[in-house]
Amino acid sequence: MVTIETPRSPRNRKSAQREKQAWLFMRASGVVLIVLIFGHLFINLFSGNGIKAIDFAFVAGKWANPLWKIWDTLMLWLALIHGTNGMRTLVNDYTQREGIRKFLNIALWTICIALIILGTLVTTTFDPCPDTSVASALPQFCK
C-alpha cells in the first residue's frame, strides 16, 4: 500500500500569510494574463493578415502606441512573476534539503528579475528608426 506523506506546512504565521498572498496572486494574475494573452493574440493574428504580417514594421507600428507598450510590458511582467511563483511552489514541494531549496529559489527569482529588466528595456527603449543616415534601410514609416 502506498502512503502519502503529510504536506509540509509553513513554519510560522508570517510564512503562512506569505503563502496565502502568493496563492491569491496566482489566481488573480492568471485571470489578468488570460485577458492580456488573448487580446495580444487577437490583435497580432486575427485582426490583420495573420502570422505572415508580423514583422519588424508591424511591431514598430504597434509599439508606436503607448497602450501596446504598456500592454506587452504588463504581460511580460505578469507572465514571468506568475511562472516563477509557480516554479517556487514546485521547488518548495519537492526539495527536501533546506540549503538546496534556498539556492533554487534565489536562482529562480534572480533569473526572473534579470528577464524582467531585459524585457522592460526592450519595450521602453525600442526605436524603430535608429539610424536615419541610411535611408534605403529604413522602414516606410521612418522616411
DRENVEXKE-578651 format. One record per residue (C-alpha): residue number from 1; x negated, y negated, z. Coordinates in Angstrom, 1 decimal, padded with zeros to 4 digits, always signed. Example, Ala and Ser with C-alpha at 12.3 -4.5 7.8 and 13.67 -1.06 7.14 Angstrom:
! residues 2
+--------+--------+--------+--------+
: drennu :     c1 :     c2 :     c3 :
+--------+--------+--------+--------+
:      1 : -012.3 : +004.5 : +007.8 :
:      2 : -013.7 : +001.1 : +007.1 :
+--------+--------+--------+--------+
***
This chain:
! residues 143
+--------+--------+--------+--------+
: drennu :     c1 :     c2 :     c3 :
+--------+--------+--------+--------+
:      1 : +000.0 : +000.0 : +000.0 :
:      2 : -001.2 : -003.5 : -000.9 :
:      3 : -001.4 : -006.0 : +001.9 :
:      4 : -001.3 : -009.7 : +001.2 :
:      5 : -003.2 : -012.0 : +003.4 :
:      6 : -001.5 : -014.9 : +005.1 :
:      7 : -002.4 : -018.1 : +003.2 :
:      8 : -004.9 : -020.3 : +004.9 :
:      9 : -003.2 : -023.4 : +006.2 :
:     10 : -004.8 : -026.8 : +006.7 :
:     11 : -006.7 : -027.0 : +009.9 :
:     12 : -005.2 : -030.2 : +011.3 :
:     13 : -002.2 : -032.5 : +010.8 :
:     14 : -004.2 : -035.1 : +008.8 :
:     15 : -005.2 : -032.4 : +006.3 :
:     16 : -001.6 : -031.1 : +006.1 :
:     17 : -000.4 : -034.6 : +005.3 :
:     18 : -003.0 : -035.0 : +002.5 :
:     19 : -001.9 : -031.6 : +001.0 :
:     20 : +001.7 : -032.8 : +001.1 :
:     21 : +000.7 : -036.0 : -000.7 :
:     22 : -001.2 : -034.0 : -003.3 :
:     23 : +001.8 : -031.7 : -003.8 :
:     24 : +004.1 : -034.7 : -004.3 :
:     25 : +001.6 : -036.4 : -006.7 :
:     26 : +001.5 : -033.2 : -008.8 :
:     27 : +005.3 : -033.3 : -009.2 :
:     28 : +005.6 : -037.0 : -009.9 :
:     29 : +002.6 : -037.1 : -012.3 :
:     30 : +003.9 : -034.1 : -014.1 :
:     31 : +007.2 : -035.8 : -014.9 :
:     32 : +005.4 : -039.0 : -016.0 :
:     33 : +003.0 : -037.0 : -018.1 :
:     34 : +005.8 : -035.3 : -019.9 :
:     35 : +007.2 : -038.7 : -020.9 :
:     36 : +003.8 : -040.1 : -021.9 :
:     37 : +002.7 : -037.0 : -023.9 :
:     38 : +006.0 : -036.6 : -025.8 :
:     39 : +006.0 : -040.3 : -026.5 :
:     40 : +002.4 : -040.0 : -027.7 :
:     41 : +003.3 : -037.0 : -029.9 :
:     42 : +006.4 : -038.7 : -031.3 :
:     43 : +004.6 : -041.9 : -032.3 :
:     44 : +001.5 : -040.1 : -033.7 :
:     45 : +003.1 : -037.2 : -035.5 :
:     46 : +006.8 : -037.6 : -036.2 :
:     47 : +007.3 : -041.4 : -036.8 :
:     48 : +004.6 : -041.6 : -039.5 :
:     49 : +003.3 : -039.2 : -042.2 :
:     50 : +002.3 : -036.5 : -039.7 :
:     51 : -001.2 : -035.5 : -038.8 :
:     52 : -002.7 : -036.4 : -042.2 :
:     53 : -002.0 : -040.1 : -041.4 :
:     54 : -004.1 : -040.1 : -038.2 :
:     55 : -007.5 : -041.6 : -038.9 :
:     56 : -009.7 : -044.5 : -037.7 :
:     57 : -007.4 : -047.1 : -039.2 :
:     58 : -004.3 : -045.6 : -037.6 :
:     59 : -005.9 : -045.6 : -034.1 :
:     60 : -007.3 : -049.1 : -034.7 :
:     61 : -003.9 : -050.4 : -035.7 :
:     62 : -002.2 : -048.7 : -032.8 :
:     63 : -004.7 : -049.9 : -030.3 :
:     64 : -004.3 : -053.5 : -031.6 :
:     65 : -001.2 : -053.5 : -029.5 :
:     66 : -002.0 : -053.7 : -025.7 :
:     67 : +001.0 : -051.4 : -024.9 :
:     68 : -000.6 : -048.5 : -026.6 :
:     69 : -003.9 : -049.1 : -025.0 :
:     70 : -002.2 : -049.1 : -021.6 :
:     71 : -000.1 : -046.0 : -022.6 :
:     72 : -003.1 : -044.0 : -023.7 :
:     73 : -005.2 : -045.1 : -020.7 :
:     74 : -002.4 : -044.2 : -018.2 :
:     75 : -002.0 : -040.8 : -020.0 :
:     76 : -005.8 : -040.2 : -019.7 :
:     77 : -005.9 : -041.1 : -016.0 :
:     78 : -002.9 : -039.1 : -015.0 :
:     79 : -003.9 : -036.0 : -017.0 :
:     80 : -007.4 : -036.0 : -015.6 :
:     81 : -006.3 : -036.6 : -012.0 :
:     82 : -003.4 : -034.1 : -012.3 :
:     83 : -005.7 : -031.4 : -013.8 :
:     84 : -008.5 : -032.0 : -011.3 :
:     85 : -006.0 : -031.8 : -008.4 :
:     86 : -004.7 : -028.5 : -009.8 :
:     87 : -008.2 : -027.1 : -010.0 :
:     88 : -008.9 : -028.4 : -006.5 :
:     89 : -005.9 : -026.3 : -005.3 :
:     90 : -007.3 : -023.2 : -007.1 :
:     91 : -010.7 : -023.8 : -005.6 :
:     92 : -009.2 : -024.1 : -002.1 :
:     93 : -007.1 : -021.0 : -002.6 :
:     94 : -009.8 : -018.7 : -003.9 :
:     95 : -013.2 : -019.7 : -002.4 :
:     96 : -013.9 : -018.2 : +001.0 :
:     97 : -017.2 : -019.9 : +001.9 :
:     98 : -016.8 : -023.5 : +003.1 :
:     99 : -020.1 : -024.7 : +001.5 :
:    100 : -019.2 : -023.4 : -001.9 :
:    101 : -015.7 : -024.9 : -001.6 :
:    102 : -017.0 : -028.3 : -000.8 :
:    103 : -019.6 : -028.2 : -003.6 :
:    104 : -017.0 : -027.2 : -006.2 :
:    105 : -014.6 : -029.9 : -005.0 :
:    106 : -017.3 : -032.6 : -005.1 :
:    107 : -018.3 : -031.4 : -008.6 :
:    108 : -014.7 : -031.4 : -009.8 :
:    109 : -014.0 : -035.0 : -008.6 :
:    110 : -017.4 : -036.2 : -009.8 :
:    111 : -016.7 : -034.9 : -013.3 :
:    112 : -013.1 : -036.3 : -013.2 :
:    113 : -014.4 : -039.8 : -012.2 :
:    114 : -017.0 : -039.7 : -014.9 :
:    115 : -014.5 : -038.8 : -017.6 :
:    116 : -012.1 : -041.5 : -016.4 :
:    117 : -014.8 : -044.1 : -016.6 :
:    118 : -015.9 : -043.0 : -020.1 :
:    119 : -012.3 : -042.7 : -021.4 :
:    120 : -011.4 : -046.1 : -019.9 :
:    121 : -014.4 : -047.7 : -021.5 :
:    122 : -013.4 : -046.3 : -024.9 :
:    123 : -009.9 : -047.6 : -024.7 :
:    124 : -010.8 : -051.0 : -023.3 :
:    125 : -013.9 : -051.8 : -025.4 :
:    126 : -012.7 : -050.4 : -028.7 :
:    127 : -013.4 : -052.8 : -031.5 :
:    128 : -012.1 : -051.8 : -035.0 :
:    129 : -014.2 : -054.5 : -036.7 :
:    130 : -017.7 : -054.2 : -035.1 :
:    131 : -019.8 : -055.5 : -038.0 :
:    132 : -018.3 : -058.0 : -040.3 :
:    133 : -021.5 : -058.3 : -042.4 :
:    134 : -020.8 : -055.0 : -044.3 :
:    135 : -017.5 : -055.9 : -046.0 :
:    136 : -017.3 : -052.7 : -048.0 :
:    137 : -017.3 : -050.5 : -044.9 :
:    138 : -014.6 : -052.4 : -043.1 :
:    139 : -011.1 : -051.2 : -042.8 :
:    140 : -008.5 : -053.2 : -044.7 :
:    141 : -007.1 : -055.0 : -041.7 :
:    142 : -010.6 : -056.4 : -040.8 :
:    143 : -011.1 : -058.3 : -044.1 :
+--------+--------+--------+--------+
***
